[in-house]
Amino acid sequence: MPHPDHEKNRLAWNQMVDLHINHPEYLTRHVIDGGSSLKKIELDAIGDVKGKKLLHLMCQFGLDTLSWAREGARVTGVDISERSVEVANEIAAKAKLDAEFVRSDVLDLIGVIDRKFDVVYQSYGTHIWISDIERWANVVAHYLKPGGVFFLIDEHPVNQLFLQPDAGFDYFMQEPERTVNPTDYCEQETHIDGELVEWQHPVYRIVNALIAAGLQIEALGEYNYYYYKYCDGWVPFDGHPGYWLPPDGKRSKYPLMLSVKARL
C-alpha cells in the first residue's frame, strides 16, 4: 500500500522535474555532452567503480546515476516520480550511456529489483523525503552484496537551525513538516500544486538505523560548505568546484553537509 504522504510528494515531484531539467543549478547539458555531476566528496569516498554494480536510490532524473556510468559502473537508478524516470531515460539516450531506471518508492523497493549491488549510493536533498528511516536502512542492507559499500552525502540535519534561525525548526521534531502549494526551490516564483511532506532525521537516528540493519559504519563526515547556492549572495568555494560558501565567503561555523560511509 503506497504511503499517502509519499504519494503527495510523488505528485509534486512530477511537476518539479520539468522546472529543473534545464535550470542552471542542474548540469543536464554538461552530463549529456560528456561531463559529470559528481562532486569530490562522493568520488573520493567511493573510489574506482569500474565494472561494479551501483544502485542509486532517489536518483531524480539520473544525472549522478549517469555520471557513475561514465565512471565505468553498471548503474541502476530508482526514483518515486515516473516523470523523473521518463526524463532520466531520455537523458541517458542523449548521453549514449547504458543505465536502468526503475520507478519505485524507496521504501517499497524490496521485491521490485531482484539482485545485489557492490555500491548503494544516495545523494543531496533526499533523506528529508523518507518517512521511515529504519525501513529505509533495511532496504539499503537488502541490496548490498556482502562487503558492499553504502555512501550517503546530503545536507546536514542540523543546518536549518542556522540557515533559517527564525523558522522555528526543531532538530528533534518527530512530526512531518507539511507545506501546501510550496514554491519550487529552483524557480522560486513558481508554486507547486498540492502538498510537500518532509521528515527530520537527526544524525543518531540515521546512523543507528544503518547499524540495526546490519551495516558497519566506516566513516562520518561533516562539512562547513554547501552543495548548492543556498540563496542570493552565496559564493563559489574557490578551488572546490561544485561547492558554495555563505555570503561572507568564509566556511560556516556549523555543519552544512553530512556523509555516512558504511559496509555490509
C-alpha positions as CSV (number, residue, x, y, z in Angstrom):
1,M,0.0,0.0,0.0
2,P,1.6,3.3,-1.1
3,H,2.4,5.7,1.8
4,P,-0.1,8.6,1.4
5,D,2.4,11.3,2.2
6,H,5.0,9.8,-0.2
7,E,2.3,9.9,-2.9
8,K,1.8,13.6,-2.2
9,N,5.5,14.1,-2.8
10,R,5.5,11.9,-5.9
11,L,2.8,14.2,-7.5
12,A,4.7,17.3,-6.5
13,W,8.0,15.9,-7.9
14,N,6.2,15.1,-11.2
15,Q,5.6,18.8,-11.5
16,M,9.1,19.9,-10.5
17,V,11.0,17.8,-12.9
18,D,10.4,20.0,-15.9
19,L,11.2,23.1,-13.9
20,H,14.6,21.6,-13.1
21,I,15.8,19.8,-16.3
22,N,17.3,22.9,-17.9
23,H,17.9,25.0,-14.7
24,P,21.5,26.2,-14.3
25,E,21.7,24.6,-10.8
26,Y,21.5,21.3,-12.6
27,L,24.1,20.1,-15.1
28,T,21.9,18.3,-17.6
29,R,23.6,19.6,-20.8
30,H,27.0,19.1,-19.2
31,V,26.3,15.5,-18.5
32,I,24.8,14.9,-22.0
33,D,27.9,16.5,-23.5
34,G,30.3,14.2,-21.7
35,G,30.7,15.8,-18.3
36,S,29.9,14.7,-14.7
37,S,27.6,16.0,-12.0
38,L,29.5,14.1,-9.3
39,K,31.5,16.1,-6.7
40,K,34.8,15.4,-5.0
41,I,33.4,14.1,-1.7
42,E,31.5,11.2,-3.2
43,L,34.2,10.4,-5.8
44,D,36.9,10.2,-3.2
45,A,34.7,8.2,-0.8
46,I,33.5,5.5,-3.2
47,G,36.6,5.4,-5.4
48,D,37.0,3.2,-8.5
49,V,33.7,1.8,-9.7
50,K,34.7,0.3,-13.0
51,G,32.7,-2.9,-13.6
52,K,30.9,-2.6,-10.3
53,K,27.1,-2.7,-10.0
54,L,25.8,0.5,-8.4
55,L,22.3,1.2,-7.2
56,H,21.4,4.9,-6.9
57,L,18.5,5.5,-4.6
58,M,16.2,8.5,-5.0
59,C,18.0,9.5,-8.2
60,Q,15.6,12.1,-9.5
61,F,16.3,12.3,-13.3
62,G,19.5,10.5,-13.0
63,L,22.4,12.9,-13.6
64,D,24.5,11.4,-10.8
65,T,23.5,7.9,-11.9
66,L,24.7,8.6,-15.5
67,S,27.8,10.2,-14.2
68,W,28.6,7.0,-12.3
69,A,28.0,5.1,-15.5
70,R,30.6,7.4,-17.2
71,E,33.0,6.4,-14.4
72,G,32.5,2.8,-15.5
73,A,29.8,1.5,-13.2
74,R,26.9,-0.7,-14.2
75,V,24.1,1.5,-12.9
76,T,20.5,1.3,-11.8
77,G,18.7,4.4,-10.6
78,V,15.5,4.4,-8.6
79,D,13.0,7.3,-8.1
80,I,9.4,7.6,-6.9
81,S,8.5,10.0,-9.7
82,E,7.5,8.5,-13.0
83,R,8.3,11.8,-14.8
84,S,11.8,11.7,-13.3
85,V,12.3,8.1,-14.7
86,E,11.0,9.1,-18.1
87,V,13.4,12.1,-18.3
88,A,16.3,10.0,-17.0
89,N,15.8,7.6,-19.8
90,E,15.7,10.5,-22.3
91,I,19.0,11.9,-20.9
92,A,20.7,8.5,-21.0
93,A,19.8,8.1,-24.7
94,K,21.1,11.6,-25.5
95,A,24.3,10.9,-23.5
96,K,24.7,7.4,-25.1
97,L,25.1,5.8,-21.7
98,D,23.8,2.5,-20.5
99,A,21.6,2.7,-17.4
100,E,18.5,1.2,-16.0
101,F,15.9,3.4,-14.3
102,V,13.1,2.0,-12.1
103,R,10.1,3.8,-10.7
104,S,9.5,2.9,-7.1
105,D,9.1,4.4,-3.7
106,V,12.4,3.7,-2.0
107,L,10.6,2.1,1.0
108,D,8.8,-0.3,-1.3
109,L,11.8,-1.3,-3.4
110,I,12.4,-4.8,-2.0
111,G,11.0,-7.2,-4.5
112,V,11.0,-4.7,-7.4
113,I,14.7,-5.3,-8.1
114,D,16.0,-8.9,-7.5
115,R,19.8,-8.5,-7.4
116,K,22.5,-7.3,-5.2
117,F,24.9,-4.4,-5.7
118,D,28.6,-3.6,-4.9
119,V,27.6,0.0,-4.1
120,V,24.5,1.7,-2.9
121,Y,24.6,5.5,-3.3
122,Q,22.3,8.3,-2.2
123,S,22.9,12.0,-2.6
124,Y,21.9,15.5,-1.9
125,G,18.4,16.5,-0.9
126,T,17.0,13.1,-0.3
127,H,16.7,12.0,3.3
128,I,14.1,14.5,4.2
129,W,11.6,12.7,1.9
130,I,11.8,9.4,3.8
131,S,9.1,8.8,6.4
132,D,10.6,5.7,8.0
133,I,14.4,5.8,8.3
134,E,14.6,2.3,9.8
135,R,12.7,0.7,6.9
136,W,14.9,2.7,4.5
137,A,18.1,1.3,6.2
138,N,16.7,-2.2,5.7
139,V,16.3,-1.5,2.0
140,V,19.9,-0.3,1.8
141,A,21.1,-3.5,3.6
142,H,18.9,-5.7,1.4
143,Y,20.5,-4.6,-1.8
144,L,24.2,-4.7,-0.8
145,K,26.4,-7.6,-1.5
146,P,28.5,-8.9,1.4
147,G,31.3,-6.4,1.7
148,G,29.4,-3.9,-0.4
149,V,29.6,-0.2,0.3
150,F,26.8,2.3,1.1
151,F,27.5,6.0,0.8
152,L,25.2,8.9,1.7
153,I,26.0,12.5,1.1
154,D,23.3,15.0,1.9
155,E,22.5,18.2,3.8
156,H,23.3,18.1,7.5
157,P,20.1,17.5,9.6
158,V,21.1,20.4,11.9
159,N,21.7,23.1,9.3
160,Q,18.2,24.6,9.2
161,L,18.8,25.8,12.8
162,F,21.3,28.2,11.4
163,L,20.1,28.7,7.8
164,Q,16.6,29.6,8.9
165,P,17.0,30.7,12.5
166,D,13.5,32.3,12.7
167,A,11.6,29.4,11.2
168,G,11.0,27.5,14.5
169,F,13.0,24.5,13.3
170,D,13.4,21.7,15.8
171,Y,16.3,19.3,15.3
172,F,14.5,16.6,17.2
173,M,11.0,17.1,15.8
174,Q,9.1,13.9,15.0
175,E,6.0,15.1,13.2
176,P,6.5,15.8,9.5
177,E,6.5,19.3,8.1
178,R,3.7,20.0,5.6
179,T,3.8,22.8,3.0
180,V,0.7,23.4,0.9
181,N,1.4,24.8,-2.6
182,P,5.1,25.3,-1.9
183,T,7.4,27.4,-4.1
184,D,9.9,25.4,-6.2
185,Y,13.4,25.6,-4.8
186,C,14.9,26.4,-8.2
187,E,12.1,28.5,-9.7
188,Q,11.1,30.4,-6.6
189,E,8.3,32.4,-8.3
190,T,6.6,29.1,-9.3
191,H,4.2,27.4,-6.9
192,I,3.7,23.6,-7.0
193,D,0.1,22.4,-6.8
194,G,-0.5,20.1,-3.8
195,E,1.5,19.4,-0.7
196,L,5.1,18.6,0.1
197,V,5.8,16.5,3.2
198,E,9.3,16.4,4.9
199,W,10.7,14.5,7.8
200,Q,13.5,15.4,10.1
201,H,16.1,12.6,10.9
202,P,18.8,13.5,13.5
203,V,22.2,12.1,12.8
204,Y,22.0,9.5,15.6
205,R,18.8,8.0,14.0
206,I,20.4,7.7,10.6
207,V,23.5,6.0,12.0
208,N,21.6,3.8,14.4
209,A,19.2,2.7,11.7
210,L,22.0,1.6,9.5
211,I,23.7,-0.3,12.4
212,A,20.5,-2.0,13.3
213,A,20.1,-3.1,9.6
214,G,23.5,-4.9,9.9
215,L,25.9,-2.3,8.4
216,Q,29.2,-1.3,9.9
217,I,29.8,2.4,9.9
218,E,33.3,3.2,8.4
219,A,33.2,7.0,8.4
220,L,31.2,10.0,9.2
221,G,31.9,13.3,7.5
222,E,30.7,16.9,8.3
223,Y,31.4,19.8,6.0
224,N,31.2,23.5,6.6
225,Y,30.4,24.4,3.0
226,Y,27.3,23.5,0.8
227,Y,26.4,21.6,-2.3
228,Y,24.4,24.4,-4.0
229,K,23.9,28.1,-4.0
230,Y,21.5,28.3,-1.0
231,C,20.3,31.8,-1.8
232,D,21.4,35.1,-3.4
233,G,24.8,36.2,-2.2
234,W,26.3,32.8,-1.6
235,V,29.7,32.5,-3.4
236,P,31.5,29.6,-5.1
237,F,34.1,27.9,-2.9
238,D,37.3,28.8,-4.6
239,G,39.3,25.7,-5.6
240,H,36.4,23.4,-4.7
241,P,34.2,23.1,-7.8
242,G,30.5,22.5,-7.2
243,Y,30.5,23.7,-3.6
244,W,29.4,27.1,-2.1
245,L,30.1,29.3,0.8
246,P,27.9,31.8,2.7
247,P,27.9,35.5,1.5
248,D,30.9,36.4,3.6
249,G,33.0,34.0,1.6
250,K,34.1,32.1,4.8
251,R,33.4,28.5,5.8
252,S,30.5,28.3,8.1
253,K,30.8,27.7,11.9
254,Y,28.4,24.8,11.8
255,P,28.0,21.7,9.5
256,L,26.1,22.2,6.3
257,M,26.5,18.7,4.9
258,L,26.8,15.2,6.3
259,S,28.2,12.0,4.8
260,V,28.0,8.4,6.0
261,K,30.0,5.5,4.6
262,A,29.1,2.0,5.7
263,R,29.8,-1.5,4.7
264,L,27.7,-4.7,4.9
